[in-house]
Amino acid sequence: MMERLRALPGWWRVVAAVVVLVAVMAIVPIFGSGAAVFFWGSVAVTALYAMSVNLLIGVAGIPSFGQAAYFGIGAYAVGVLHHEGLPILLVLLVAVLAAGLAAAVVAALGLRATGLAFSMLTLAFAQALYTLVFQLDTFGGENGIVGLLPESVLGIDLTDGTSLWLFTMTMVAAGIGGLWILQHSPFGRTLMMIREDPARTRALGIQVRRYEIAAFAAAGAAAGLAGALFAYVQGLVVPEYLFWTRSGEPILMSIIGGMRHFFGPVVGSVIYRWSVDVLSDITAAWVLWVGLAFLVIVLAAPGGLLGLPAQIRSWRSRRTIAPPSVTSVESLGDES
């Protein structure tokens, strides 16, 4: 097993991520309060959501501004099915399939357009769903659906906050692991080729549109899982989950952490959610300070925080290459 792992690119990052994950799963419920467990559970689900969005924007280069649609579909699938007495794993599976199928349909229809036009189509679809659930009493209308408290899974009681935390982290880890396998597979490498040069990729005989639809479906399914877990963590689902701001937040998180780094959205999610939580308790103008911090990060680290080491190495290498002195240039002129 270890030999296969070492053969993978960046295998040590995977080992480090697993160690950090296990440590977080153990430390948070031991040293944190109930509020802390709740908060970091929400952060973990948000990180999965941000990584699903980054699969499109950072890996495949598909500009989607409406991923809240699939996050909301997953959440509302839980809201509709939870009170039917179905097993929680079955509900999660339905949420994932529903979100993935909806994403595939939107991509198949919308990818006939390109660039900004496609981005606006994805945003319009999310806003249409927002209006739909806001108006229909079937989905709880403006108040949403409440009382989404999971009871048990595979005989394990989830009414306890610690048990729900461990279950949520396990599902989030499974989702992130699936995205990692997908991104490091030939499929993921092909998506990167499409991002860098779609014309040349087509010239190689690759069906670019099919890969983009598949990527959209995979990202939608992962977003649906995140939305379903978020509904269980919060205990409710509201139309705000489908609002356009819910589509913008994971993009900000990915930019903060680094869109070209697999764990960039995770770092960005932790920093963003923690900053919002702290600043909102200090000042009512927390949006201003979060915006200024985001501006500083973008200007100082265009590649995100995880891209800073490479940026610093590049800066140092340029500093070590001294420009030719005036004396050497004059001597070359004399020799000629």
Legacy VTK file of the C-alpha trace (Angstrom):
# vtk DataFile Version 3.0
C-alpha trace
ASCII
DATASET POLYDATA
POINTS 336 float
0.000 0.000 0.000
2.747 2.452 0.938
4.668 1.634 -2.248
1.618 2.533 -4.336
1.175 5.715 -2.333
4.808 6.749 -2.848
4.369 6.284 -6.582
1.690 8.985 -6.628
2.655 12.637 -7.215
2.674 14.616 -3.980
2.097 11.496 -1.875
3.639 13.143 1.168
0.947 15.833 1.032
-1.677 13.103 1.231
-0.008 11.585 4.297
0.266 14.997 5.930
-3.403 15.731 5.156
-4.500 12.439 6.723
-2.451 13.148 9.859
-3.919 16.654 10.142
-7.437 15.313 9.573
-7.128 12.691 12.301
-5.649 15.257 14.676
-8.453 17.738 14.024
-11.130 15.049 14.434
-9.682 14.160 17.837
-8.705 17.609 19.157
-11.830 19.647 18.374
-14.344 17.619 20.447
-11.833 17.101 23.283
-10.712 20.696 23.782
-13.520 22.606 22.103
-16.934 23.551 23.419
-20.199 22.582 21.779
-20.165 25.883 19.888
-16.647 25.183 18.635
-17.629 21.726 17.386
-20.596 23.262 15.579
-18.461 26.019 14.043
-15.661 23.786 12.805
-18.171 21.293 11.457
-19.580 24.080 9.307
-16.056 25.054 8.233
-15.261 21.475 7.185
-18.402 21.249 5.046
-17.665 24.660 3.529
-14.161 23.454 2.634
-15.623 20.514 0.698
-17.966 22.907 -1.103
-15.080 25.227 -2.006
-13.040 22.299 -3.344
-15.946 21.203 -5.538
-16.163 24.688 -7.027
-12.405 24.823 -7.514
-12.561 21.600 -9.541
-14.334 23.653 -12.189
-12.641 27.036 -11.946
-9.124 26.131 -10.822
-8.660 22.742 -12.497
-10.894 22.729 -15.567
-10.994 26.474 -16.154
-14.807 26.532 -16.389
-16.139 29.853 -15.013
-19.254 28.918 -13.043
-20.930 31.519 -10.836
-23.950 29.460 -9.836
-22.669 26.495 -7.848
-24.999 27.411 -5.004
-27.708 25.717 -7.073
-26.218 22.269 -6.453
-25.294 23.075 -2.860
-28.934 24.036 -2.328
-30.272 20.991 -4.174
-28.324 18.738 -1.829
-29.565 20.646 1.199
-33.201 20.646 0.092
-33.019 16.946 -0.759
-32.267 16.398 2.914
-35.056 18.782 3.904
-37.651 16.929 1.816
-36.533 13.364 2.561
-35.436 13.609 6.187
-38.927 13.405 7.660
-39.752 10.385 5.484
-37.768 8.165 7.827
-35.189 7.126 5.235
-31.666 6.092 6.320
-29.283 9.031 6.396
-26.824 7.404 3.983
-29.613 6.882 1.454
-30.675 10.511 1.837
-27.086 11.636 1.227
-26.867 9.412 -1.840
-30.072 10.900 -3.277
-28.756 14.408 -2.580
-25.496 13.670 -4.397
-27.228 12.077 -7.392
-29.833 14.853 -7.670
-27.213 17.601 -7.561
-24.917 15.792 -10.008
-27.746 15.139 -12.466
-28.934 18.762 -12.323
-25.373 19.969 -12.924
-24.980 17.650 -15.908
-28.223 18.930 -17.460
-27.260 22.575 -16.946
-23.810 21.951 -18.420
-25.185 20.065 -21.423
-27.511 22.957 -22.225
-25.377 25.877 -21.099
-21.977 24.917 -22.493
-23.244 25.836 -25.948
-22.383 29.313 -24.727
-18.864 30.235 -23.636
-17.098 32.609 -21.300
-19.146 35.228 -19.501
-22.379 34.135 -21.181
-22.065 30.649 -19.691
-21.211 32.109 -16.277
-24.371 34.217 -16.364
-26.429 31.168 -17.321
-25.180 29.256 -14.281
-25.933 32.243 -12.062
-29.413 32.604 -13.570
-30.192 28.939 -12.880
-29.181 29.279 -9.231
-31.245 32.432 -8.806
-34.232 30.774 -10.460
-34.049 27.922 -7.946
-33.727 30.458 -5.136
-36.930 32.175 -6.259
-38.695 28.828 -6.649
-37.995 27.541 -3.143
-38.673 31.001 -1.697
-42.175 31.020 -3.165
-43.299 27.389 -2.800
-44.757 26.194 0.501
-43.604 22.672 -0.380
-40.062 23.778 0.425
-41.023 25.827 3.459
-41.084 29.147 1.646
-39.123 31.970 3.237
-38.737 30.073 6.523
-37.248 26.954 4.922
-37.391 23.524 6.528
-36.317 23.031 10.141
-35.801 20.114 12.496
-33.247 18.267 10.364
-31.603 16.432 13.232
-30.085 13.064 12.261
-30.784 10.331 14.771
-28.517 7.425 13.848
-26.441 5.891 11.077
-25.451 2.230 11.014
-26.560 1.950 14.616
-24.438 4.916 15.775
-26.309 7.597 17.700
-25.842 11.015 16.038
-27.884 13.051 18.487
-24.660 13.706 20.376
-22.634 16.629 19.011
-19.372 14.693 19.016
-20.840 11.768 17.073
-22.316 14.133 14.482
-18.941 15.883 14.229
-17.104 12.609 13.587
-19.684 11.498 11.028
-19.533 14.861 9.238
-15.733 14.827 9.129
-15.748 11.261 7.826
-18.096 12.176 4.978
-16.138 15.349 4.223
-12.913 13.326 4.114
-14.567 10.845 1.739
-15.684 13.691 -0.511
-12.247 15.335 -0.530
-10.616 11.950 -1.157
-12.875 11.405 -4.156
-11.965 14.828 -5.543
-8.263 14.097 -5.015
-8.494 10.802 -6.913
-10.453 12.511 -9.682
-8.019 15.404 -10.027
-4.945 13.137 -10.098
-6.467 10.673 -12.553
-6.093 10.834 -16.362
-9.497 12.536 -16.343
-8.167 15.317 -14.110
-5.028 15.710 -16.229
-7.219 16.051 -19.294
-9.207 18.789 -17.586
-5.957 20.669 -16.988
-5.085 20.286 -20.668
-8.461 21.750 -21.575
-7.869 24.648 -19.198
-4.464 25.462 -20.662
-5.224 24.992 -24.370
-8.700 23.825 -25.379
-7.981 24.221 -29.113
-4.951 21.930 -29.005
-6.865 19.457 -26.846
-9.580 19.277 -29.499
-6.913 18.795 -32.148
-5.776 15.677 -30.274
-9.219 14.174 -30.807
-10.463 14.690 -27.240
-14.172 15.474 -26.832
-13.728 18.646 -24.793
-17.421 19.273 -24.238
-17.980 15.780 -22.837
-15.145 16.240 -20.357
-16.524 19.616 -19.311
-20.008 18.164 -18.751
-18.517 15.310 -16.716
-16.478 17.785 -14.651
-19.568 19.894 -14.065
-21.516 16.831 -12.922
-18.729 15.746 -10.558
-18.438 19.221 -9.071
-22.210 19.411 -8.705
-22.337 16.045 -6.943
-19.617 17.107 -4.483
-21.422 20.402 -3.876
-24.628 18.436 -3.281
-22.884 16.323 -0.645
-21.599 19.494 1.014
-25.078 21.017 0.980
-26.648 17.875 2.442
-24.087 17.731 5.256
-24.505 21.446 5.880
-28.245 20.927 6.321
-27.608 18.273 8.966
-24.965 20.350 10.743
-27.176 23.454 10.817
-30.352 21.483 11.496
-32.276 23.403 8.842
-32.318 24.459 5.197
-33.313 27.942 3.996
-33.506 29.653 0.589
-30.330 31.597 1.413
-28.381 28.426 0.598
-29.252 29.070 -3.066
-28.561 32.803 -3.100
-25.839 34.218 -5.342
-23.586 35.103 -2.400
-23.367 31.387 -1.591
-21.851 30.921 -5.070
-19.318 33.708 -4.575
-17.929 32.640 -1.202
-16.181 29.412 -2.356
-14.542 31.340 -5.192
-13.129 33.831 -2.678
-11.931 30.960 -0.489
-10.173 29.284 -3.408
-8.444 32.527 -4.403
-7.293 33.127 -0.823
-5.830 29.647 -0.428
-4.616 29.172 -4.010
-6.718 27.949 -6.930
-3.878 25.931 -8.452
-3.264 23.991 -5.226
-5.482 21.078 -4.269
-5.740 22.063 -0.596
-5.894 25.772 -1.381
-9.694 25.930 -0.919
-9.343 24.227 2.479
-6.860 26.844 3.689
-9.005 29.610 2.248
-12.154 28.227 3.893
-10.563 28.094 7.328
-9.149 31.625 7.063
-12.301 33.132 5.581
-14.803 31.554 7.976
-12.606 32.207 11.021
-12.059 35.845 9.989
-15.776 36.415 9.455
-16.605 34.793 12.802
-14.069 36.890 14.723
-14.617 40.221 12.961
-18.423 39.997 13.078
-18.188 39.854 16.886
-15.893 42.887 16.977
-17.432 45.307 14.495
-20.526 45.757 12.375
-18.259 46.768 9.490
-16.726 43.290 9.260
-17.481 43.089 5.523
-15.190 46.072 4.924
-12.284 44.510 6.812
-12.729 41.121 5.175
-12.765 42.851 1.785
-9.585 44.796 2.574
-7.842 41.630 3.764
-8.883 39.855 0.568
-7.504 42.745 -1.502
-4.154 42.571 0.318
-3.898 38.816 -0.236
-4.698 39.124 -3.944
-2.115 41.884 -4.442
0.613 40.325 -2.282
0.032 36.692 -3.258
-1.695 36.365 -6.656
-1.241 32.601 -6.451
-2.892 32.373 -3.041
-1.349 31.694 0.336
-0.146 28.226 -0.664
1.593 29.807 -3.643
3.640 32.136 -1.433
6.653 29.787 -1.000
7.098 29.434 -4.770
6.601 33.168 -5.178
9.279 33.920 -2.577
11.707 31.443 -4.188
11.135 33.069 -7.565
11.735 36.504 -6.081
14.958 35.367 -4.417
16.235 33.740 -7.602
15.721 36.967 -9.517
17.600 38.868 -6.820
20.600 36.543 -7.062
20.956 37.110 -10.824
22.936 40.342 -10.877
22.674 42.562 -13.979
25.860 42.992 -16.047
28.052 45.756 -14.713
28.981 48.821 -16.728
32.645 47.769 -16.720
31.925 44.397 -18.286
29.774 45.965 -20.991
32.520 48.493 -21.809
35.138 45.754 -22.010
33.002 43.837 -24.450
32.730 46.976 -26.555
36.548 47.403 -26.562
37.084 43.818 -27.663
34.721 44.257 -30.595
LINES 1 337
336 0 1 2 3 4 5 6 7 8 9 10 11 12 13 14 15 16 17 18 19 20 21 22 23 24 25 26 27 28 29 30 31 32 33 34 35 36 37 38 39 40 41 42 43 44 45 46 47 48 49 50 51 52 53 54 55 56 57 58 59 60 61 62 63 64 65 66 67 68 69 70 71 72 73 74 75 76 77 78 79 80 81 82 83 84 85 86 87 88 89 90 91 92 93 94 95 96 97 98 99 100 101 102 103 104 105 106 107 108 109 110 111 112 113 114 115 116 117 118 119 120 121 122 123 124 125 126 127 128 129 130 131 132 133 134 135 136 137 138 139 140 141 142 143 144 145 146 147 148 149 150 151 152 153 154 155 156 157 158 159 160 161 162 163 164 165 166 167 168 169 170 171 172 173 174 175 176 177 178 179 180 181 182 183 184 185 186 187 188 189 190 191 192 193 194 195 196 197 198 199 200 201 202 203 204 205 206 207 208 209 210 211 212 213 214 215 216 217 218 219 220 221 222 223 224 225 226 227 228 229 230 231 232 233 234 235 236 237 238 239 240 241 242 243 244 245 246 247 248 249 250 251 252 253 254 255 256 257 258 259 260 261 262 263 264 265 266 267 268 269 270 271 272 273 274 275 276 277 278 279 280 281 282 283 284 285 286 287 288 289 290 291 292 293 294 295 296 297 298 299 300 301 302 303 304 305 306 307 308 309 310 311 312 313 314 315 316 317 318 319 320 321 322 323 324 325 326 327 328 329 330 331 332 333 334 335
